[in-house]
């Protein structure tokens, strides 16, 4: 915290971030942790694409993948902020549980708090897909980094499902549940694809 305001996730050291997660405070919790993990996965895709590009002819697809990975890295850190803000909104409602209309306010806050995890899951699913593409194109040592990126991103997608389910416990038919499950299946397939031996 600087000057009474919270330091952005993008500006925190890894050590500071880990201490924050370990502190006896619900924020930052699972959501920001997943978002930062997705940012690491996107960073690996960005690096693998840049290294692969060095050993290839001018390749627009590789350049586009590296640029998109950079965008997703930055967006993931923004989503860490958004998730923390949404969860603090839930905590604020819980502190007023004795007021009339508490149940409705809590349902609304929890529903709003489900949006950032879904966006994190969607972002991580895209990273997993890009990582699989990068793994197929990579040669040599960096292929391991691409596979790692795919596995990290898939773990974010898989872990995001239960977070969504907890926030949407009172809404079993909410379409965001099905969306998360669909993305989890796709990310799992991308991990398998990342680990396949490249053709050619």
C-alpha positions in Angstrom: 0.0 0.0 0.0 1.4 3.4 -1.0 0.0 6.7 0.3 -3.2 5.0 1.5 -3.9 3.4 -1.8 -3.4 -0.2 -2.9 -0.4 -0.9 -5.2 -1.4 -2.2 -8.6 -0.7 -5.9 -9.1 1.4 -5.0 -12.1 3.7 -2.9 -9.9 4.1 -5.5 -7.1 7.2 -7.6 -6.7 6.6 -11.4 -6.7 7.6 -11.4 -3.0 5.2 -8.7 -2.1 2.4 -10.4 -4.0 3.1 -13.7 -2.2 3.1 -12.1 1.2 -0.2 -10.4 0.3 -1.8 -13.7 -0.7 -0.5 -15.4 2.5 -1.8 -12.6 4.8 -4.8 -13.2 7.0 -7.1 -11.3 4.7 -9.5 -12.7 2.0 -8.1 -10.4 -0.7 -6.0 -11.0 -2.6 -7.3 -14.6 -2.8 -8.0 -17.2 -5.4 -9.1 -14.9 -8.2 -6.0 -12.6 -8.3 -3.8 -15.7 -7.9 -5.4 -17.3 -10.9 -5.1 -14.0 -12.9 -1.4 -13.6 -12.1 -0.8 -17.3 -13.0 -2.5 -16.6 -16.4 -0.2 -13.6 -16.8 2.9 -15.8 -16.3 1.5 -18.3 -18.8 1.0 -15.5 -21.4 4.5 -14.2 -20.7 5.9 -17.7 -21.6 3.9 -17.7 -24.8 5.2 -14.3 -25.7 8.8 -15.4 -25.0 8.5 -18.6 -27.0 7.0 -16.8 -29.9 9.8 -14.3 -29.9 12.5 -16.9 -29.8 10.8 -19.0 -32.5 10.5 -15.9 -34.7 14.3 -15.3 -34.4 14.9 -18.7 -36.1 12.2 -18.3 -38.8 11.6 -16.2 -41.8 9.4 -13.2 -41.3 6.2 -14.7 -39.9 3.1 -12.6 -39.4 1.4 -15.3 -37.4 4.3 -15.5 -34.9 4.4 -11.7 -34.6 0.7 -11.6 -34.0 0.9 -14.4 -31.4 3.6 -12.6 -29.5 1.7 -9.3 -29.6 -1.5 -10.9 -28.4 0.3 -12.7 -25.6 1.6 -9.3 -24.4 -1.9 -7.9 -24.5 -3.2 -10.9 -22.5 -0.4 -10.6 -20.0 -1.4 -7.0 -19.2 -5.1 -7.8 -19.2 -4.6 -10.6 -16.8 -3.1 -8.2 -14.3 -6.0 -5.8 -14.8 -8.4 -8.7 -14.0 -6.6 -9.4 -10.8 -7.5 -5.9 -9.7 -11.1 -6.3 -10.9 -11.5 -9.5 -9.0 -10.2 -8.0 -5.8 -12.6 -5.1 -6.1 -15.6 -7.3 -6.8 -14.8 -9.5 -3.8 -14.4 -6.5 -1.6 -17.9 -5.6 -2.6 -19.1 -9.0 -1.3 -17.3 -8.4 2.0 -18.9 -5.0 2.3 -22.4 -6.5 1.9 -21.6 -9.2 4.4 -20.6 -6.6 7.0 -24.2 -5.2 6.7 -26.0 -8.5 7.1 -28.3 -7.1 9.7 -29.9 -4.6 7.4 -33.2 -5.3 5.5 -32.8 -6.8 2.0 -29.4 -8.4 2.9 -30.1 -11.6 1.0 -30.9 -9.9 -2.3 -27.9 -7.6 -2.0 -25.7 -10.5 -1.3 -26.9 -12.5 -4.3 -26.3 -9.4 -6.5 -22.8 -8.9 -5.1 -21.9 -12.6 -5.6 -23.3 -12.5 -9.1 -21.2 -9.5 -9.9 -18.2 -11.2 -8.3 -18.6 -14.1 -10.7 -17.8 -11.9 -13.7 -14.0 -11.4 -13.1 -13.3 -15.1 -12.6 -15.2 -15.9 -15.8 -13.1 -13.3 -17.7 -10.0 -14.8 -16.1 -11.1 -18.3 -17.3 -11.8 -17.0 -20.8 -8.4 -15.3 -21.0 -6.6 -18.3 -19.7 -8.4 -20.5 -22.2 -7.1 -18.3 -25.0 -3.6 -18.5 -23.6 -3.8 -22.3 -23.4 -4.8 -22.4 -27.1 -2.0 -20.1 -28.1 0.5 -22.1 -26.0 -0.5 -25.2 -27.8 0.1 -23.4 -31.1 3.4 -22.2 -29.9 4.5 -25.7 -28.7 3.7 -27.1 -32.2 5.8 -24.4 -33.8 8.7 -24.3 -31.3 11.9 -26.2 -31.7 14.6 -27.0 -29.1 14.5 -26.0 -25.5 11.7 -23.4 -25.6 9.1 -26.1 -26.5 9.2 -27.0 -22.8 8.2 -23.4 -21.9 5.3 -23.5 -24.3 4.1 -26.8 -22.8 4.5 -25.2 -19.3 2.4 -22.2 -20.4 -0.4 -24.5 -21.7 -0.5 -26.5 -18.4 -0.4 -23.3 -16.3 -3.2 -21.8 -18.3 -5.3 -24.9 -18.3 -4.9 -25.1 -14.5 -6.3 -21.6 -14.3 -9.3 -22.5 -16.4 -9.9 -25.6 -14.3 -9.6 -23.8 -11.0 -11.8 -21.0 -12.0 -14.8 -23.3 -12.4 -15.2 -23.9 -8.6 -14.8 -20.2 -7.9 -17.6 -19.4 -10.2 -19.7 -22.2 -8.7 -19.2 -20.8 -5.2 -20.3 -17.3 -6.3 -23.2 -18.7 -8.2 -24.4 -21.3 -5.6 -27.8 -19.7 -5.6 -28.1 -19.7 -9.4 -27.6 -23.3 -10.7 -28.8 -22.4 -14.2 -26.6 -19.4 -14.7 -25.1 -19.7 -18.2 -21.7 -18.7 -16.9 -21.4 -22.2 -15.3 -21.8 -23.9 -18.6 -19.4 -21.4 -20.3 -16.7 -22.2 -17.7 -17.2 -26.0 -18.2 -16.9 -25.6 -22.0 -13.7 -23.7 -21.7 -12.3 -26.2 -19.3 -12.8 -29.0 -21.9 -11.2 -26.9 -24.6 -8.2 -26.1 -22.4 -7.7 -29.7 -21.5 -7.6 -30.6 -25.2 -5.1 -27.8 -25.8 -2.8 -29.3 -23.2 -2.9 -32.6 -24.9 -2.2 -30.9 -28.3 0.8 -28.9 -26.7 2.4 -32.2 -25.7 2.0 -33.9 -29.0 5.1 -34.3 -31.1 5.2 -31.6 -33.7 4.7 -32.7 -37.3 7.3 -32.1 -39.9 
